[in-house]
Amino acid sequence: MKQFTIQEVRQVRGWVCVVYGADDDPSDLRETQYRPERLSTFMAEYGLDDPAEAVVLMLHGPHVEAWVGSLAPADDPAVVAGWVTGTDSDAEPVHLFNARSTSDAREAYRCRVAAMRGTAETIADPLRLLACVPAHDPDKVRSYREMVDLARWSAIYGGFPESPSDTRTPALIRERSGHA
């Protein structure tokens, strides 16, 4: 297992830059960049309420995606734990936009991060980032959650139900507006 430690967190032109290095090789430096609001959007995407847990999961995101991508689909820890989209042969591993719910997406992601942290690359001190990003705004998180739900609905069901047509007549509109 390769472990990384955050070396530096800084703001550059509106981005939060995180530089971390491998504990066993000081020359192995990596950088990840986030928009300052990424913590709020990540919390919304996965229905998280704890900023500390969100930072841990968010910082491991790029590592999880690469690690899971290197596995056979049947070896994906989420699949092994049963986080799939159905029971038939075309079932897929659960991810953010094909999950039936935010809680399903969150649990599948937690499962992957926990498995990866025990076997592959991991970040030793992710909470160091928490002190360097703006506090999450509950109103923004709520708004982002709505956007995630809409995107998930569209991805799963192929669009949205049509809204009812406006049944008000022009005369009724004029009457209610005082221009009758």
C-alpha positions in Angstrom: 0.0 0.0 0.0 1.4 3.4 -1.0 0.6 6.2 1.4 0.7 9.9 0.6 0.9 12.9 3.0 -0.4 16.4 2.1 2.6 18.7 1.7 0.9 21.9 0.9 -2.6 23.4 0.4 -2.8 26.8 -1.3 -5.3 28.9 -3.2 -4.2 29.8 -6.8 -6.4 31.9 -9.0 -9.6 30.8 -7.3 -8.6 27.1 -7.1 -7.6 25.1 -4.0 -4.4 23.2 -4.9 -3.4 20.2 -2.9 0.1 18.9 -3.2 0.8 15.5 -1.6 3.8 13.3 -1.7 4.5 9.6 -1.3 5.8 8.8 2.2 8.4 6.3 0.7 9.5 8.5 -2.1 9.8 12.3 -1.6 10.2 12.9 -5.3 6.7 11.3 -6.0 4.7 14.5 -5.7 1.1 14.8 -7.0 -1.3 17.7 -7.2 -5.1 17.8 -7.2 -7.1 21.0 -7.8 -10.6 21.8 -6.6 -12.9 24.7 -7.0 -13.5 26.2 -3.5 -17.2 25.1 -3.7 -16.3 21.5 -4.4 -16.7 20.4 -0.8 -20.3 21.6 -0.9 -21.0 20.0 -4.2 -19.4 16.7 -3.1 -21.5 16.8 0.1 -24.6 17.3 -2.0 -23.7 14.5 -4.5 -23.4 11.9 -1.8 -25.8 13.2 0.8 -23.1 13.8 3.4 -23.6 16.0 6.4 -20.1 15.8 8.0 -17.5 17.9 6.2 -14.7 15.8 7.7 -16.0 12.6 6.1 -16.6 14.5 2.8 -13.0 15.7 2.7 -11.7 12.1 3.3 -13.9 10.7 0.5 -13.4 13.6 -1.9 -9.6 13.5 -1.7 -9.6 9.8 -2.3 -11.8 10.2 -5.4 -9.2 10.3 -8.1 -7.4 7.3 -6.6 -10.6 5.3 -6.2 -11.6 5.9 -9.8 -8.2 4.8 -11.1 -8.0 1.8 -8.7 -11.5 0.5 -9.5 -10.8 1.0 -13.2 -7.8 -1.3 -12.9 -10.0 -4.1 -11.4 -12.2 -6.6 -13.3 -15.8 -5.5 -13.0 -16.7 -8.4 -10.7 -13.9 -7.4 -8.3 -15.2 -3.9 -7.8 -15.7 -3.8 -4.0 -19.2 -2.2 -4.5 -20.2 -5.1 -6.7 -18.8 -7.7 -4.3 -20.9 -5.9 -1.5 -24.0 -6.1 -3.7 -24.2 -2.4 -4.9 -25.4 -3.1 -8.4 -28.3 -1.5 -10.4 -30.3 -4.7 -10.7 -30.3 -8.5 -10.6 -30.3 -9.3 -14.3 -27.2 -9.8 -16.5 -27.1 -6.2 -17.6 -26.8 -4.9 -14.0 -24.0 -2.3 -13.5 -22.0 -1.3 -10.5 -23.7 1.5 -8.7 -22.2 5.0 -9.1 -23.4 8.5 -8.6 -25.7 8.9 -11.5 -27.1 5.4 -11.9 -27.9 4.8 -8.3 -31.6 4.7 -7.3 -30.9 7.0 -4.5 -28.2 9.2 -3.0 -27.8 6.8 -0.1 -27.1 3.9 -2.5 -24.5 6.1 -4.3 -22.9 7.1 -1.0 -22.7 3.5 0.4 -21.2 2.2 -2.8 -18.6 5.0 -2.8 -17.8 4.5 0.9 -17.4 0.8 0.2 -14.9 1.5 -2.6 -12.9 4.0 -0.5 -12.7 1.7 2.5 -11.5 -1.2 0.3 -8.9 1.0 -1.5 -7.5 2.5 1.7 -6.7 -1.0 2.9 -4.9 -2.1 -0.3 -3.8 0.7 -2.6 -2.9 4.4 -2.6 -4.2 6.4 0.4 -3.8 9.9 1.8 -2.6 9.9 5.4 -3.9 13.3 6.6 -6.9 14.4 4.5 -8.4 16.5 7.3 -5.6 19.0 6.7 -7.6 20.2 3.7 -10.6 21.0 5.8 -8.9 24.0 7.3 -8.1 25.4 3.9 -11.4 25.3 2.1 -14.4 27.5 2.6 -17.0 26.2 5.0 -19.9 24.5 3.2 -23.0 26.5 2.8 -26.1 24.4 3.7 -28.3 26.4 1.3 -25.8 25.6 -1.6 -25.7 22.0 -0.5 -29.5 21.8 -0.7 -29.5 23.4 -4.1 -26.8 21.1 -5.4 -28.7 18.1 -4.0 -31.7 19.1 -6.1 -29.5 19.3 -9.2 -28.0 15.9 -8.5 -31.4 14.4 -8.1 -32.6 15.9 -11.4 -29.5 14.6 -13.2 -29.9 11.1 -11.7 -33.6 11.0 -12.6 -32.7 12.0 -16.2 -29.9 9.4 -16.5 -32.1 6.6 -15.1 -35.4 7.3 -16.8 -34.2 9.1 -19.9 -35.8 12.5 -19.3 -38.5 14.1 -17.3 -42.3 13.7 -17.4 -43.9 16.5 -19.4 -45.3 19.3 -17.4 -49.0 19.9 -17.7 -49.9 22.5 -20.3 -51.2 25.9 -19.1 -54.9 25.5 -19.0 -55.6 29.1 -18.2 -57.4 31.0 -20.9 -56.3 34.5 -22.0 -59.5 35.9 -20.5 -58.8 34.4 -17.1 -55.3 35.8 -17.2 -56.6 39.3 -18.0 -59.2 39.0 -15.3 -56.7 38.0 -12.6 -54.2 40.7 -13.6 -56.9 43.4 -13.4 -56.8 44.2 -17.2 -60.3 42.6 -18.0 
